Amino acid sequence: MSPSTVSGREEDKQALAFIVGRVLQQERPDIRQVSLPHALGAINNAGLARDYKQMFEDYQSTGIFSRQILGEIGDAVNARYVIQLNLASFNQGSRGRFSLLGYRLFQTKHADIRMFIQIWDTSTGSIAWEGVEELIVAEETSSEKVINFTTVVEASARNLIKLLPQSETDSSQLSQATPAQ
């Protein structure tokens, strides 16, 4: 998986890939998955780090991965398909619902996420599948418990993974990778 995020959430991209990868393994054990650390190591061992970084820089301005570099990465990680994850937005907060003498007794905790996934075919350089998920989670509570990033990403990932093709030829090998900074 190759995650990218909105400005200000750059540190969340590897957590995003890890969480989505874990949910993918739980929901679709039929899909062989190359872990993020293994994929990054294979890309680096193949001498593709600079090309990998350039591919993501080009993607930022064009929305296209270079077919040649994508193919080399697919060979390096031994995967026909790679997932491009994009965390378009994530917000969380709370609102007081009932106060008494200056104390909030009940409040609404909320979090929202917009996540976009593309599955790229490393042999053709084309997009094999894509999907977007927008999710809002809200909960009335009297505790200080928050709705955290992991919980919202897991729910969003499950919704997207349910939409993946069931055909073995369409989704037999997926790789995790993350863009270089």
Residue pairs with C-beta under 8 A, 6 or more apart in sequence:
1 17
1 20
1 21
1 36
1 82
1 83
1 84
1 85
1 174
1 175
1 176
1 177
1 178
2 17
2 56
2 82
2 83
2 84
2 85
2 176
2 177
2 178
2 179
3 13
3 14
3 16
3 17
3 20
3 84
3 85
3 86
3 87
3 178
3 179
4 13
4 56
4 59
4 60
4 84
4 85
4 86
4 87
4 179
5 12
5 13
5 16
5 86
5 87
6 87
6 88
6 89
6 90
9 87
9 90
10 181
12 87
12 90
12 149
13 85
13 87
13 178
13 179
14 36
14 178
15 149
15 150
15 153
16 85
16 87
16 115
16 153
17 36
17 85
17 176
17 178
18 36
19 150
19 153
19 154
19 157
20 83
20 85
20 117
20 153
20 157
21 33
21 35
21 36
21 176
23 154
23 157
23 158
23 161
24 31
24 33
24 157
24 161
24 174
25 33
27 158
27 161
27 162
28 161
28 164
28 171
30 168
31 164
31 171
31 172
31 173
31 174
32 79
32 172
32 173
32 174
33 174
33 175
33 176
34 42
34 77
34 78
34 79
34 173
34 174
34 175
34 176
35 176
36 176
36 177
36 178
38 77
38 176
39 77
39 79
39 175
39 176
39 177
40 177
40 178
42 76
42 77
42 78
43 49
43 52
43 73
43 76
43 77
43 177
45 76
46 72
46 75
46 76
48 69
48 72
48 73
48 76
49 180
51 66
51 69
51 72
52 69
52 73
52 177
52 179
52 180
53 179
53 180
54 66
54 69
55 65
55 66
55 69
55 70
55 73
56 179
56 180
58 64
58 65
58 66
59 65
59 84
59 179
65 84
65 120
65 125
66 125
67 124
67 125
68 125
70 82
70 120
70 122
70 125
71 122
71 123
71 125
73 82
73 122
73 175
73 177
74 80
74 81
74 82
74 122
74 123
74 175
75 122
77 175
77 177
78 173
79 122
79 173
79 174
79 175
80 121
80 122
80 123
80 172
80 173
81 119
81 120
81 121
81 122
81 128
81 171
81 172
81 173
81 174
81 175
82 119
82 120
82 122
82 174
82 175
82 177
83 117
83 118
83 119
83 120
83 174
83 175
83 176
84 117
84 118
84 119
84 120
85 115
85 116
85 117
86 115
86 116
86 117
86 118
87 113
87 114
87 115
88 114
88 115
88 116
88 132
89 112
89 113
89 114
90 111
90 112
90 113
90 114
90 149
90 152
91 111
91 112
92 109
92 110
92 111
92 112
92 146
92 147
92 148
92 149
92 152
93 109
93 110
93 111
94 107
94 108
94 109
94 110
94 146
95 107
95 108
95 110
96 104
96 106
96 107
97 104
97 106
97 107
97 108
97 140
98 104
98 105
98 106
99 105
105 142
106 140
106 141
106 142
107 140
107 141
107 142
108 138
108 139
108 140
108 141
109 138
109 139
109 141
109 145
109 146
109 147
110 136
110 137
110 138
110 139
110 147
111 136
111 137
111 146
111 147
111 148
111 149
111 151
111 152
112 134
112 135
112 136
112 137
112 152
113 133
113 134
113 135
113 152
113 153
113 156
114 132
114 133
114 134
115 132
115 133
115 153
115 156
115 157
115 160
116 130
116 131
116 132
116 133
117 129
117 130
117 131
117 132
117 133
117 160
118 127
118 129
118 130
119 127
119 128
119 129
119 130
119 164
119 171
119 174
120 126
120 127
120 128
121 127
121 128
128 170
128 171
129 164
129 165
129 170
129 171
131 160
131 163
131 164
133 156
133 157
133 159
133 160
135 152
135 155
135 156
135 159
137 147
137 151
137 152
137 155
138 147
139 147
164 171
165 171
